[in-house]
């Protein structure tokens, strides 16, 4: 059965409401774009803007800047940690979105940072569903824990459990679950670490346009059930698309996290529908192996398809090499994020105020992927892990 994929003229109509729900295995598809786009774009003038409205110069400038090592907020932001506040008898539950390697790396970074003050930790693996996250929060309350960090999930999807934990006296924080520091995700009010999701979404179109040196025909694969971080990526992607490539032709495929293993079929269907596709842009790089299966099933010329994604997963970073379809991957520095999460919670356990730390993105491509090591490591490519642990030690007073 073919999955219907819809396209609209971006210059005449832009999708701004809820996604279109189509009745095929729960798959949700929505789209905007321009049927006037070509795979190569028009000839560029001296300013870098092509005749068809593609701003390659702006895209390239953004790519160049994003390759640099991020300069994170000092962990001392918010003041010292009161280590005399009986921290060794405190217990923190760390609830993972799912048991992905990326989540495992952040959880370990949190555990390592909490150990500096003797704080005990319990890591709970979610399965990508609010039910599993809610169960983890409930377990923390039942165990009389002191704090919970929700890793990568939309706290609004477990609002009742979060409120119950707060009412029981637990500190509840969030990491990597929303796109900017300007707004805490409800019902969280006790700080955390913002994600890079909005910046990721913008960079995806920048990388594609800069690499193609013109307009592209793309399939974007995302998961709206994730909530805030998915929406941030989609919003910023569309804003940058409208800004630098009105000639780009884009189709959106929305697949729930629980059905990522089934991505091959909708991706193959979209490629059969649009054989001129030359870019596939998954918002989460863990989708890539399933997408590759879909490319193979579609029968299209795979050599013409390139990919850029986000999350900086080690197993995907190792795919960035000459001749690979994976051109770039945007990561967020999970070891720094874990250190920032622990710093924020320990400060509050000692009587201090919550802080919102800002995670910053780094784009990895052929020019700098060697920075993550060979084979790639989650602890490399974003700065000195030991230096961050040293920052925490310095503010334990």
Phi, psi and omega in degrees: 000129181279135176276122179291131177239126186256144174230146177229159177284119184293332181284345183251331186204131178240136179285122180233349182264204180293156179295154176282125182265119182247139188278071172220104176050034178074009182284134179246127180234137171217160185205151167211159182164195179223129178282359180271353184289153173237169183283345184242344180077174181273175179292136183277145173269187186295339180274353181093356181267121182288161182299334181269011175094015180266120183263083182293324183297316178296318179298314182295322179298318179295320179296313181302317181293324185285346179285343186284156177294127182295153174250097186284160173300142175298139178291346176286349177304124182105350176102183184284168174257130181277093184286350178275004185272037176057041184296333182292345177257010179267150180232129180240130174267132178247113185254116183276145175304309177204177185268043176284152177305323179300314179293324178298320181293318178295317180301318180295323178296322176295313180303314181298320181290318179297328181299334181300331179250007179078012180289133180277147182228154174225117181265128181243125180272118172278172179241022180087005181241148176302330179299317181290322179293317179299321178296321178295318178296318178299322178295323178295319179295315181297329181274001181058041175293169182258337182202159177223136168246129179263115189263108170079001184255162176278110183300335180296338180282347176232036184304315180299319180291323178296314180297321179297320179294317179297319179294333177278359176097007179277143168281131180237120179238173184222145176226136173062030186248353176215166195275337184218173178270001187281346183210127175284141179286122180296142007260028180285135177223012188241030171080184182153207182233124177289156176269176178261012194303316179299315178297323178301310183303319178294318184292331180302312182287327176300313181297315183297313182292319180295321180290317181284343185058033180169199184286162183227161170246111192234152167247123176258128180246123182217181183222095184293342179290346177291329176097231192307313185289329176291317180296321178298317178296315182297316181297314182288326176299311182293324179294317179290324177301313180294329183283316189246351183207071176293344179273351181290146182246117189230135174243137181251129175243122183252114183235124179302149181304318183297346181243022176300326180294348179257012185295335184305317185292309179294327178293316178299318180297319179294322179291322176296321179292326184229074183293349178277001180301129177237359174222138168239128186239093175279133179291340182230122189292343177292349176284340192302314180301323179289323178294320178300323176297321178295321177299314180298320180292331186289332183081003179284168179287099185295336184294342182267358185258129176244160181224146169223143185211192181217159177123340177063036179291133185303321183290339177269323178302326180290350178276348181281104181200164180305132179088351180281147175290340180276109185272322183204159179213131182261121180248167185237002176076072187293330181289321174295319180300315178300319178296319180292320177302310182297319180300313181299314182292315181297323177299317180290322178299333178269007177100002180276181183263153180291154180229145171256111177269146183255115173285141181243147183271156168224131177271128174252130174217195183299336184285336186220004184296339177299339181295340181269001176092173179222106001288161182300147179233146177289343182266003182241159173094356182233000181131189188266106180303317181295328178294321179293319176296325176295323176300319180294314180303323183291334182256006172279098186230000000 
